[in-house]
Amino acid sequence: MDAGRFAAFYETLRGNVERVIVGKSQELEKVVVALLCRGHVLLEDVPGTGKTMLARAIAVSLGGSFKRIQFTPDLLPNDVTGVSVFNPNTTGFEYREGPVFVNVLLADEINRATPRTQSAMLEAMGEHQVSMDGETHALPDPFLVLATQNPVEYEGTFPLPEAQLDRFFLRLKLGYPTHDEERRVLYEQRDRHPIDSLEAVLTIAELLELQDEVGQVHVEEGVADYVLSLVERLREHPNMAIGASTRGALALFKAGQAVAAVRGRDYVIPDDVKEMAEYVLPHRILIQPDSVIRGVTANSVVGSILGSEDVPLAPETGNGGMGQG
C-alpha cells in the first residue's frame, strides 16, 4: 500500500472542509478515520457548533450525496428506511426509498426519536442494507451516518440503547471555537455561507479504493495484544456493568490502522491505539449504577486504564521490527 495516498487524501479533504469548518482539524481527522473504516460517528455536542455543516462539507468534498433527518418523537421507521406504496397501474406494491439511501446521512438529534424508530437504523448502520416486505435493498457505498445528540437537554429524549451505541465507530465532541477562530467565522459568513460555494475535490471512487487498502496497514502482534489487553481490562474493571464488545476491539484495531495511514505511515504504533481508544471505547461500555452515583464515568474508567496499562514498544518499520517507544 502507498501510505502517501492516504495522507494526500486527508490533506485535500481537510483543506476543502476547513473553508467551512474553522479550527477542527483533529476532529475532522477522526471523522476521516471512521470514513476509511466504513464506520459511523456520534457527535455529542450542543446546537450551533457546526455538526450539520461538517456533514455537508464532507459529502460535497467527496462528490457524494447528503441528506438530513430531523429525529422527533413522532418520526416513524418508514420515514427513515422507506415504504412500500401500492401502484394501481401495476396492481402491486413498489418500494420507495427513504432518506437513508445516501452517502452521508446526518441523523440530527437521534435520541429524540422513539426506540422503535431508532431501531430502524440498526440494520442500515450494521449491514448497510434495508429489509422491507421480504426484500433486501443495498445502501449506497460508501454510507456514513453522522448522528448528533444534545448532552444538555434530557427532557423528551430516549437514550440510545447499548446495541445501537456499539454500532457507532467512534464518538466525538466538536466544542466551541477559540476567540480568533470565532472571529474568522463572523467575517467569513457575513455575506453568505462558504458551503454555498464549496465544490468536490475528491471522488467517491478514490475513497472506496482507500477503504479497501486501509486493512493492509501493518499491525505488530504486540500492538494487537495491547488492543485486546485494553478491552479485557475494561471488562474486568470493578465499576463495569457491561464491557467493550468484540466489535469494539475490532473498531479500535481498525482505527489504529486508519489513523496511521492518514499520518503517512504503513504501520501502527501503540500511541495510535492509545489515542483512538478515547474515542472508540467509552460509548461502548456501561458503568454500574452505584458507581455512576459516585461520579464514575465511562471516560474516567477508560482514562485510568490507559494510564495504568503497559504500552508496548513501537515498531521501527512496517516489517515487524520493534524499536524504542
N, C-alpha and C positions, 0 to 999 in steps of 0.2 A: 504493500500500500504506500501511497505518497502522502505523508503527513502534511506536507506543504499545501496540498489541495484543501485540506480541512481548515487550516489557518487562513488561507486566502478567502475561502467561502465565508468564514466568520467575519473577517475584517470587512469584506464587501457588504455583507448584511448589516453589520454594526454601523458602518458609515452611513448607510441609507436610512436605517431606523432612527439614528440619532439626529436626523434632520427634524424628526417629530418628537422623540422622547429624549429629553435632556438629562445627562448625568446618571444614567442607569446601566453603564457598561457591564458591571458584574452581574446584575440581574438578567440582562439580555443574554449574557454568556450562558447562564444556567438554563434559560429557555431554549437556546440553540442546542445545548446538551440533550435536553428532553426530546427535541425535534429529531435529532440524529438517531436517538434510540427508539423512535416511534412511541414516545411516551406523552402523557398529558400533564398539565401543570395546574395546580390550585393556587390562585393568587388571593391571599387573605390580607385585605387592607381596607382602609376607609375609602369612601367615594371621592372621586376627583383627583386620584393620584396617577392617572394615565393608563389604567388597565385596558380600557377599550381601545385606546389609540395604539397601544403596544401590539395588541392582536391584529388590528387592521394594518398597521405598518409592516408587520411580518408577512401577512398574506399578500399585500401589494408588492413587497420587495421580491417575493418568490414568483410573482405572476400567477398566484393561486386565487381560489375563491374564498370569500369570507362571509359569514352570517352571524347574527347575534340573536340570542333568545333571552328575553327577559323572563326569568323564572318568578312566578307568582303562585299563591295558594290555589288559584283556580285553573292553572295550566294543566292540561291533560296529557297523558302519554302520547296520544296521536298527534298532538300539537308539536311534538319533538320528532317522532320517528316517521310519521306519515299515516295515511289512512286509505282503506280500500273504498272506492266510490262506484256505485252502480252506473253502468253505461247502458241506457235504454236502446241505443243503436246496435250494440253487440249482445244485449241481454246478458251481460256478465259484469263481474267486478274488475275494476282496474286500480292498480296501486298508484297512489300519488305520493311522491317522495316528500318527506318532511325536511325541515331546515338542517337536520343532522347530516344530510348528504352534501358535504362541503369539505374543503381542505383545512380551513381554520375556523373553528366554531367557538364563539365567545358565549359561554353559559353564565350569564350575569346573575349574581345573587342566587346561586344554585340552591342554597339552603332555605330559600323561601318557598320552594315547591314542596308538595306533599311527598312522603316516602314512595307512593305509587309512581309518581312522575319521575322522581329521582332514579328509581329502579329501571326506568325505561332507557336510561343512559348506560346501564351496566354492560349490556351486550355490545352496544356500539363502541364503548371505550375498551372493553376487553377483547372482543373478537373482530372488531372493525366490520361489523355487519348488522343488519336488522332483519329479524324474522317476523313475518306478517302473513297470517292465513295459510300457514304451512309452507310458505316460500321464503327463501333466504335471499336478501339483497345486499350485495357487497357495497361498502362505502368507498368513496374516492381514496386514492393513495397519492400522497400522504393524507392522514387525518389526524389533526391535533385539536384537542379540547383545552381551551384556556378558561377555567371556571373561576369565578370570583365569589367570595363571601365576606360580609362585613363582620369583623370581630367585635364590634361595639354593640350593635343592635341585636338583641336576642328575642324580642317580642315578635311573634308572628313568624318564627323560623322553625325549621325542622332539622336538627343536627344530622350531618351526613353519617350514615352507618359505616361501620368498620370495613365492610366488604367494598363499599364504593371508595372510601378514602384510600384503600390499598391499591386501587386502580390508577390513582394519580402517581405519576412517576416521581414528582417532587412538589414541594410546597414552598412558595416564595412570598416575600413581602416587598413591595416597591418602596414604601416610605415617602416622606416629603423631600422635595429637593432642597439644596442649600440656598442661602440668600442669593449668591451670584447666579446659580442655575435658575432660580425662580424669576430673577430679573430678566434673564435671557428669554425665558418663556413669555414674559409680558411683552417684550418688544417683538419677538418673532410672530406672535399671534395677534398683534394689534390691528392688522388689516384683514387677514384671513388665516385659516389653519394650514400649516405646512402639509398636512395629509392630503389636501386637495391637489397638490402638485407633485406628489410622490409617484414615482414610476418603478417598474420592475427592473431590478439589476441582476437578478439570477433567474434560474428556471426550475420548475418542478423536477425536470429530468436530472439536473445536477444534484438536487437534494436526494433523489431516490438512489443515485449511484453511491453517494456518500453513506447513506443509510445501510446499503449493502456491504460497504467496506469497513465500517467502524468496528465490526466484530473481529477484524484482523489485527487490531492493536494488541501488542504482546502484553500478557499479564503473567508475571512470575508466580510460581506456586506459593511462595512466601506472602505475596500480596493477596492472592486469593484466600489463603488461610487467615490473613488479617481481616478480610471482609467477613468470613464466617465466624471468626472469634468475636467481632463486634456484635454480630447478630445473636450469637449464643449467650454472650454476657447480658444482653438486653433481656433475653428470655428468662435468665436465671436471676435477674435483679429482684430484690425483696419487695420493691414497690410496684412490680409489674403485675397487671391482671392478664393482659394479652401482649405477647411479644411480637417482634417483627416476623413476618411470614417468609417462606422461601421466595415468594415473588419480590419481597423487599430485598433479600440478599442478592437476587439476580439483578434488580434495579441498581443497587449500589455497585455491583461488579461492572455493569454496562456504563454507568455514569462515570466511573473512573476511566474507562476506555475513551469515552467521548470527550471528556474534559482534557485528557492528554492530547487527543487528536487536534482539537481546536487551538491548543497551545503549541502545535507544531512538533509533537513527539509521537513516535510509533510504539511507545511502551508506557506502561502505567507505573507511577511511583506511589509509595504509601501515602504521601501528602495529598494526592489526588483523591484517594478513598476517604481520608480523614476530613477533607474539606467538603466533599459531597455528602458525607453522612449526615451533616446538619440539615440538609435539605431533603434527603431521601427517607430517613428513618423516623423522625418524631411523629409525623401524622399517621404512621402505621402501627403505633403502639397505644395501649390503653393502660392508664395508671389506676391503681386500686382506689376506690372512693375515699377510704380513710387517709390515704396518702395525699389525695387532692386537697382534702380539708386542711392538711398541714402545710399546704403551699407547694407540694412537689408537682412539677410539670414534666411533660414529655421531653421538652428541650433541655431541662436541667439534668434529667437522667442520662440522656444521650451525651450531653456535655461532660458529665462526670466520668462516663465510661471512656470517652475519647481521651480524657486527661489521664486516666489510670492505665489504659491498655498499652502494653509494649508495642512500639511501632517497629516493623522490620526494616532492615537496611534497604536503601533504594537501589534499584538496578542501575549499573553504569550504562548499559546499552539495551537495545531490544533483543539481544541474542541470548539473554539468560544470565549474564554476569551480575553479581551482586556487589555493589560498592558501598562506600560510606554514606550514610544518610545525614 
